[in-house]
């Protein structure tokens, strides 16, 4: 397989995996609809930063360590499951509160931006499946003689894919029409998203046993 064919395969596989609904999609769409485009984009950037970090770690061989040491994989499952469960419960408990889209103070915006970025980053980093996925893709597509530039380009492509897709989601779900619709059925949407996140977290926790 040529170098460009390898990169094309990485692009296609990552795109297909990314568009399937999961914690990242839930966090971006809910943040954008409830807190606006600015917060949604910051959450998307946090997820993209996490994708870059995880794919770099997989390239460095961290995913191999996880397959060799079962306790490490189990620990990451507990960490990720606990965090998703926390997010789900928190979202459920705040479902009745009305979303506010009014302008905030400069300090408030800065804190909200950083918080949204942190949530996106933590959501991606605490998903052990992501690291295993990148490691599996790289192991399947990279040969021993694959040039370093191809490997680095693959990491860059993953980061760019993640940025473009999740920022587009944030922009789509932060439109006035989307926000107006969200306001009308906010309790149901937040509880559904909270339940989905909590169930994903419980699934990870149960698998770590």
N, C-alpha and C positions, 0 to 999 in steps of 0.2 A: 504494500500500500504506500502511495506517495505521501510526502509530508503534507501537501495541501489536502489530500483525501483524509488524512488523519484529523486535521483541524476541522474539516467539514463534518466528520463523524462526531467529533466532540461537540460541535455546535448543535447538531441535530439532536443528539441524545440528551444534552443538557436542556435544550429548549422543550423537548417533550416532557421531561421530568419536572421542569419548573412550572409549566402551565397547569399541571394537575393540582387541584385544591389541596392545600395543606396549611400548616401554621403560618408560613410567610405570607401567603395570599390573604388569609383571614386577618392578620394583623394590619397589613397595608390597607385593605379595603375598609376595615372598621375604623382605623385611625383617620383616614382621609374623609370618610363620611361624617364622622363625629367631631373631628377637630379641624377640618379644613385641609386645603391642598398643601400648605406649607408643612404642617405636621406629617401629612401622608408622605410627602416627598422625603422628608428627613428619615422617616421609618424605612422607606424604600432604600435610601442610601446606606442606612445601617445594615439592612439585609444584604446589600451588594458588598459592603465591606466584609461582612461575615463570609460570604461566598468566596471572596478573594483569599481570605485567611484560611478557610478550610481547604480550598483547592491547593493552596501553597503547602499546607501541612501534609496533604495527601501526596503531593509531589515529593516532599521531603521524606516520605516513608512512615509518617505517623500512623496511617491506617494499617500498616503491617503490624505495628506494635499492638494495635487493638485486636488483631486476629490472633496474635501470639499470647496475649495476656487477657484472659476472659474477664478478670476482675476490673480491668481498666474500662472495658466496654460496658460492663455492668454499672460501674460508677458513673459513667457519662449518661447512661440511660436514667439512672436515679436523678441526677442533676437536671437533665433535660425534662424528664417527666414531672419533677417537682415544680419546675419553673412554668411549664405549660399549664399545670393544674392551678398554680397561683394566679396566672393571667386569666384563666377561665373563671375562677371563683370571683376575682376582682371585677371582671366585666359583668358577670351576672348580678353582683351586688349593686353595681352602679347603673343598671339598666333603666331604672325608673327616673334617673336624673335627666333633665333636659339638656341636650347639647347646645353649647353656646358658640356662635360664630362671630361674635362681635370683636372689634379690634382690641388688642391687649396692649399693655405697656411694653416698652422695649425690654425691660428685664424679664417680664413674664413671657414674652415671645422667646427670648434666649433660653430660658429654663425649659419651656415647652419643646423647643427644637431639640435640645440636648436630650431630654427625656424620650422623645419620639425616636431619636437616633439610637439611644441605648436599648430601647425595647426591641427595635428591629434587629440590632446587632445581637442581643442576647437570645432572641428567638431563633436566629439561625445558628449561632454557635452552640446552643444547648441541644441541638438535634443531632444525635450521633449517627443517624442514618445518612446525613449529608456527607460526613467524612468518609464513611464506608462506600457511599455511592461514587464519590470522586476517585477514591482509591481503586475501586473496581473498574471504572471506566478507563483510568490511566493504565492499569495493569493489562486490560484487554486490548487497548489501542496502541500503546507505546512499546516498541521493540527495544532491545538492548542498545541498538545503534541509532535510536531516534535522536536527532540533534537537540541540543539544549534550547535553541531558539524556538523550536516547535513546542517544547514543553512549556516554556515561558509564555509563548503566544497563546497556548491553550488556557492558561490561568487568566491571562488578560481578556481572552474571549469570554470566559465564564463570568468575570466581573462585569464586562460590558453588557452581556446578555441579561444578567441579573439587574443591573442598573436600568437598562432600557425598559424591560418588561414591568418591573415593579413601579417605576416612576410613571409609566403609562397607566397602570392600574390606579395609582394615587390621583392622577389628573382626571381620570374617568369618573371615579367615585367621589370626587370633591366638586363636581359641577353643581350649580344651583338646583337643577332638577333632581340630581341624586341626593343632595342634602335635604331638599324639601321632602322627598319621599322617605328618606331616613328619619326625619323628625316625626313623621306621622306614625311610623311603626317601629320607632327606636327600641322600646322595651323588648319586642319580639325578636328583632335582629340581634340585639346585644345578647339576649339570653340564648339564642340559637348559636351565635358565635362563641359565647362563653362555654356552652355545653360541648361544642365541638372541640375547643381547645382543651377543656378539662378531660374529655374522653381520650383525646390523643395522649395527654399526660398520664392518665391512668394506665393506658395501654403500654406505654414505655415502662412505667413503674412495675407493672405485673410481669412484663417480659424480663425484667432485671432480676427477678427472683430465681 
